């Protein structure tokens, strides 16, 4: 920690009201640039990469192939699909080139990826295709005041599926639902995140969201816990409940935060952009498009908001920046013992954050709670060559030998 480019802060900026941002700023994970815009520091970047690895593994299992598209957007493409006009889509950031022509800054990528696919899809033999990216999106949000839960700039995983017919599209769509539920399980939100029927907004008429139940969430959902299915308040109606086979009396009203969404565009967007293929009978058909998003940085905010306590952050093991927070307390000899433990653990493949600073023990303990790693290790005169180990979420402290942690 003595070599870190950043350090913990005793207080977050006074204008920052969101719990998730307050904790993440104080613990040295992010830095606020402006409303809705945050820089990710070394600890925050490690969490982001852990989440991306989990998502990447699940997308690859589906047959997805990773790409990355430009953030700069051509107006002509979006005009073809009637999504360039600010009256239709009010979250665009737009700018002008020196030539005077206007371009957009990407808030989604259905149009450019679909246009690109015209170079690679001509026959039914070319389908299906599944591509995804991790990319920074820019949205001119009016309510950018909830920390990472609603930003103007954020990292998103967006996957796009191109299928030959509705049947094969639906099979993939259903597989994505299962993959998303595995993602949220793996990042520690599985028991709190539910498939939710919702409005499609600027995408389609209806969509599916993945909503994490949490106090202070911006959305209101109506959840049937037995079926694991919810309805967003914005589309709640007798017709929708009947369509989903839900009874109003069995639904629980809850606050929630959206962490993922999926959309079925059918063939409409492909036909607008002239992405067609020739089927076995020689007929030209529109490709069926699906779009699937997960808010990577929003997930960080949700975990911080939901799991943080009055002492600091609490990271699930799968996405924690490090597994162990190692502290030495006492003499120079104890510090050398701790350095030896650090070397042995890192050589064994464990991720260890070593607080080697010469500061008061209370400050080290407080920082360990604030940073929120799964396990705290303490080497002191009292441990007599052993280690104190304590889980971040428990009060019990045990003495163990260092070699027990290397297994």
C-alpha positions in Angstrom: 0.0 0.0 0.0 3.0 2.3 0.5 3.5 2.1 -3.3 -0.1 2.8 -4.3 -0.8 5.8 -6.5 -3.9 6.6 -4.4 -4.9 6.4 -0.8 -8.1 6.2 1.3 -9.9 9.3 2.3 -11.7 10.1 5.6 -14.5 11.8 3.8 -16.2 11.7 0.4 -16.8 15.0 -1.5 -19.6 16.9 0.2 -21.7 17.1 -2.9 -21.7 13.3 -3.3 -24.9 11.9 -1.8 -25.0 8.4 -3.2 -23.8 5.7 -0.7 -22.1 3.7 -3.4 -20.0 6.6 -4.7 -19.2 7.8 -1.1 -17.8 4.4 -0.1 -15.9 3.9 -3.4 -14.4 7.3 -3.4 -13.3 7.1 0.3 -11.8 3.6 -0.2 -9.8 4.7 -3.2 -11.7 2.8 -6.0 -13.0 5.7 -8.0 -12.5 9.5 -8.4 -15.3 11.9 -9.3 -14.7 13.9 -12.4 -18.1 15.5 -12.6 -21.7 14.6 -12.1 -22.3 11.1 -13.5 -18.6 10.7 -14.6 -16.0 8.8 -12.6 -12.4 7.8 -13.1 -11.5 4.2 -12.1 -8.4 3.9 -9.9 -6.3 0.7 -9.5 -8.5 -1.0 -6.9 -11.7 -0.1 -8.9 -10.2 -1.3 -12.1 -9.3 -4.6 -10.6 -13.0 -5.1 -9.6 -14.1 -4.1 -13.1 -11.8 -6.6 -14.7 -13.0 -9.4 -12.4 -16.6 -8.7 -13.4 -15.6 -8.5 -17.1 -13.9 -11.9 -16.8 -17.0 -13.5 -15.4 -19.2 -11.9 -18.1 -16.7 -12.8 -20.8 -16.7 -16.5 -19.8 -20.4 -16.7 -19.9 -20.7 -14.9 -23.3 -18.0 -17.1 -24.7 -20.0 -20.2 -23.6 -22.9 -18.9 -25.7 -20.7 -18.8 -28.7 -20.2 -15.0 -28.5 -17.0 -13.5 -30.1 -15.5 -10.3 -28.6 -15.1 -7.2 -30.7 -14.8 -3.5 -30.0 -16.6 -0.8 -32.0 -15.9 2.9 -32.4 -17.7 5.3 -30.0 -18.1 7.8 -32.9 -21.5 7.4 -34.7 -22.6 8.3 -38.2 -25.9 10.2 -38.2 -27.0 8.6 -41.5 -27.3 5.1 -39.9 -29.4 6.3 -37.0 -31.5 8.4 -39.3 -32.5 5.3 -41.2 -33.9 3.8 -38.0 -35.4 7.0 -36.7 -33.2 7.1 -33.6 -31.1 10.1 -34.4 -33.7 12.8 -33.7 -33.3 14.2 -30.2 -37.1 14.3 -29.8 -37.1 10.5 -30.3 -34.0 9.7 -28.3 -33.1 12.3 -25.8 -29.9 10.9 -24.4 -27.5 11.6 -27.3 -24.3 13.4 -26.9 -23.5 15.0 -30.2 -20.6 17.1 -31.5 -19.4 18.8 -34.6 -16.2 18.1 -36.6 -14.0 20.9 -37.9 -15.7 20.4 -41.3 -19.0 21.3 -39.7 -20.5 17.8 -40.0 -22.2 16.4 -36.9 -21.4 13.0 -35.3 -22.8 11.2 -32.2 -21.1 9.6 -29.3 -22.4 6.0 -28.9 -25.1 5.2 -26.3 -25.8 1.8 -27.9 -24.5 0.0 -31.0 -27.3 -1.8 -32.8 -27.1 0.3 -35.9 -23.3 0.3 -36.6 -22.9 -3.4 -35.8 -25.9 -4.3 -38.0 -24.5 -2.2 -40.8 -21.1 -3.9 -40.4 -22.7 -7.3 -40.6 -23.8 -6.6 -44.2 -20.2 -7.3 -45.1 -20.4 -10.8 -43.6 -23.9 -12.1 -44.0 -25.4 -12.9 -47.4 -26.7 -16.5 -47.1 -28.5 -18.6 -44.5 -25.1 -20.4 -44.2 -23.6 -17.3 -42.7 -26.0 -17.4 -39.7 -26.2 -17.2 -36.7 -23.6 -14.7 -35.6 -23.1 -13.5 -32.0 -20.7 -10.7 -31.2 -20.2 -8.7 -28.0 -18.0 -5.9 -26.6 -17.0 -4.1 -23.4 -17.2 -0.5 -24.2 -17.7 2.9 -22.7 -21.1 4.3 -23.4 -22.1 8.0 -23.2 -25.7 9.0 -22.3 -26.9 12.5 -21.5 -28.8 11.5 -18.4 -30.8 14.1 -16.7 -30.7 12.4 -13.3 -26.9 11.6 -13.0 -26.9 11.8 -9.2 -26.9 8.2 -8.0 -23.2 7.5 -8.2 -22.4 4.5 -10.5 -26.1 3.5 -10.6 -26.9 6.2 -13.3 -23.9 7.7 -15.0 -23.4 9.8 -18.1 -20.3 7.7 -18.9 -20.2 4.0 -18.0 -18.8 0.7 -19.2 -21.3 -1.8 -20.6 -21.1 -5.3 -22.1 -23.4 -5.3 -25.1 -24.0 -8.5 -27.1 -25.8 -8.7 -30.4 -27.3 -11.8 -32.0 -28.1 -12.3 -35.7 -30.4 -15.3 -36.4 -32.1 -16.6 -39.5 -35.6 -17.0 -37.9 -37.6 -16.4 -34.8 -37.2 -19.9 -33.5 -33.5 -19.9 -33.5 -33.5 -16.4 -32.1 -35.7 -17.4 -29.3 -33.5 -20.4 -28.4 -30.5 -18.0 -28.1 -32.5 -15.4 -26.3 -33.6 -18.0 -23.6 -29.9 -19.1 -23.4 -28.9 -15.6 -22.7 -31.4 -15.3 -19.9 -29.8 -18.3 -18.2 -26.3 -17.0 -18.8 -27.2 -13.6 -17.3 -28.7 -15.3 -14.2 -25.4 -17.2 -13.8 -23.4 -13.9 -14.1 -25.4 -12.3 -11.3 -25.1 -15.4 -9.2 -21.3 -15.4 -9.7 -20.9 -11.8 -8.8 -22.8 -12.3 -5.5 -26.3 -10.9 -6.5 -28.0 -14.1 -7.5 -30.5 -14.2 -4.6 -31.5 -10.6 -5.1 -31.7 -10.3 -9.0 -34.8 -11.2 -10.9 -35.9 -11.4 -14.6 -38.3 -8.5 -15.0 -40.8 -7.7 -17.8 -40.4 -4.0 -18.8 -40.7 -1.3 -21.4 -38.3 -1.3 -24.3 -37.8 2.5 -24.1 -35.8 3.8 -27.1 -35.2 0.1 -28.2 -38.4 -1.9 -28.6 -41.9 -1.9 -27.2 -41.2 -4.4 -24.5 -38.0 -5.9 -23.1 -36.7 -8.0 -20.3 -34.7 -6.4 -17.5 -32.7 -8.0 -14.7 -33.5 -6.0 -11.5 -31.6 -6.3 -8.2 -33.8 -5.7 -5.2 -32.2 -3.0 -3.0 -33.2 0.0 -0.9 -33.0 3.2 -2.8 -33.3 1.6 -6.2 -34.6 3.9 -8.9 -37.2 1.4 -10.2 -40.2 -0.2 -8.7 -40.9 -3.8 -9.5 -43.7 -6.2 -8.6 -42.1 -9.6 -7.8 -43.5 -13.1 -7.7 -40.8 -14.7 -5.6 -42.1 -18.2 -6.2 -41.8 -17.9 -10.0 -38.7 -15.7 -9.8 -40.4 -13.2 -12.2 -41.2 -9.5 -11.8 -43.0 -6.8 -13.7 -41.6 -3.2 -13.9 -44.1 -0.7 -12.6 -44.0 1.2 -15.9 -45.8 -1.7 -17.7 -47.9 -3.1 -14.9 -51.4 -3.8 -16.2 -54.0 -6.6 -16.1 -53.1 -7.5 -19.7 -49.4 -7.9 -18.9 -50.1 -9.9 -15.7 -52.4 -12.2 -17.7 -49.8 -12.7 -20.4 -47.2 -13.6 -17.8 -49.5 -15.8 -15.8 -49.1 -13.7 -12.6 -51.7 -12.8 -10.0 -51.7 -9.2 -8.7 -52.4 -10.4 -5.1 -49.2 -12.5 -5.1 -46.9 -9.7 -6.1 -44.6 -7.9 -3.7 -43.8 -4.2 -4.4 -40.0 -3.6 -4.1 -37.4 -1.0 -5.0 -34.8 -2.3 -7.4 -31.8 -1.3 -9.6 -31.6 -2.5 -13.2 -28.3 -4.3 -13.9 -29.0 -5.9 -17.3 -31.5 -5.8 -20.1 -32.3 -7.8 -23.3 -34.3 -6.7 -26.4 -35.9 -8.5 -29.3 -35.8 -6.3 -32.4 -37.2 -9.0 -34.7 -36.3 -8.2 -38.4 -37.3 -4.5 -38.3 -33.9 -3.0 -37.8 -32.2 -5.4 -40.2 -34.8 -4.4 -42.9 -34.3 -0.7 -42.2 -30.5 -1.1 -42.6 -30.8 -3.6 -45.5 -29.2 -6.6 -43.6 -30.8 -9.4 -45.6 -29.9 -13.0 -46.4 -30.9 -15.5 -49.0 -32.7 -18.6 -47.5 -32.6 -22.2 -48.9 -35.4 -21.3 -51.3 -33.6 -18.3 -52.8 -35.8 -15.8 -51.0 -34.4 -12.7 -49.4 -35.2 -12.4 -45.7 -34.5 -10.0 -42.9 -32.1 -11.1 -40.2 -33.6 -11.4 -36.6 -31.7 -9.1 -34.2 -31.4 -9.4 -30.4 -29.5 -7.0 -28.2 -28.3 -7.8 -24.7 -26.7 -5.5 -22.2 -25.1 -5.7 -18.7 -23.9 -2.5 -16.9 -20.4 -3.4 -15.8 -19.7 -0.3 -13.8 -23.3 -0.2 -12.6 -22.8 -3.6 -11.1 -19.9 -2.2 -9.1 -22.2 0.5 -7.8 -25.0 -1.9 -6.9 -22.6 -4.2 -5.0 -21.2 -1.3 -3.1 -24.6 0.2 -2.3 -26.2 -3.1 -1.3 -23.5 -4.8 0.6 -21.6 -1.9 2.1 -22.0 -1.2 5.8 -21.2 1.5 8.3 -17.5 0.5 8.2 -17.0 0.4 4.5 -17.3 -1.8 1.4 -17.9 -5.6 1.5 -16.8 -7.4 -1.6 -18.0 -10.9 -2.7 -14.9 -13.1 -3.1 -15.4 -13.5 -6.9 -15.0 -9.8 -7.7 -12.9 -8.5 -4.8 -9.8 -6.7 -6.0 -7.7 -8.9 -3.7 -8.6 -11.9 -1.5 -6.5 -11.0 1.6 -5.7 -7.7 3.3 -2.4 -8.3 5.2 -1.5 -6.1 8.1 1.6 -6.0 10.3 1.4 -4.5 13.8 4.5 -4.1 16.1 8.2 -4.3 15.6 10.4 -4.3 12.5 10.9 -8.0 13.1 7.1 -8.5 12.8 7.1 -6.5 9.6 9.8 -8.8 8.2 7.6 -11.8 9.1 4.6 -10.2 7.4 6.8 -9.5 4.3 7.7 -13.2 4.2 4.0 -14.2 4.5 3.2 -11.8 1.6 5.9 -13.3 -0.6 4.8 -16.9 0.2 1.1 -16.2 -0.5 1.7 -14.3 -3.7 4.1 -17.0 -5.0 1.3 -19.5 -4.2 -1.0 -17.5 -6.5 -3.0 -15.7 -3.9 -4.0 -12.0 -4.4 -2.8 -10.1 -1.4 -3.0 -6.4 -0.5 -0.2 -5.7 1.9 -0.5 -2.7 4.3 3.2 -2.2 4.8 2.8 1.5 5.9 4.3 2.8 9.1 1.0 4.1 10.5 -1.1 3.5 13.6 -2.7 0.0 13.9 -6.2 1.6 14.2 -5.7 3.4 10.9 -4.7 0.1 9.2 -7.7 -1.7 10.7 -10.1 1.0 9.6 -8.7 1.0 6.1 -9.1 -2.7 5.9 -12.8 -2.4 6.8 -13.2 0.5 4.4 -11.6 -1.3 1.4 -13.7 -4.4 2.3 -11.6 -7.4 1.1 -13.0 -10.9 2.0 -10.3 -11.7 4.6 -8.1 -9.7 6.9 -4.8 -11.1 8.1 -2.8 -9.7 11.0 0.8 -10.4 12.0 1.8 -9.0 15.4 3.9 -9.8 18.4 0.8 -11.5 19.9 0.4 -13.9 17.1 3.9 -15.4 17.7 4.7 -16.4 14.1 1.1 -17.2 13.2 -1.7 -15.1 11.6 -4.9 -13.7 12.9 -7.6 -14.2 10.2 -11.0 -12.6 10.2 -13.7 -12.5 7.5 -14.9 -9.0 6.6 -18.5 -10.0 7.5 -17.7 -11.8 10.8 -16.5 -10.8 14.2 -14.7 -14.1 15.0 -10.9 -14.0 14.9 -8.9 -17.2 14.5 -5.2 -18.0 14.6 -3.8 -20.0 11.7 -0.4 -20.9 10.3 0.6 -19.2 7.0 0.9 -22.5 5.2 -2.8 -23.2 5.9 -3.7 -20.3 3.6 -1.5 -21.6 0.7 -3.7 -24.6 0.1 
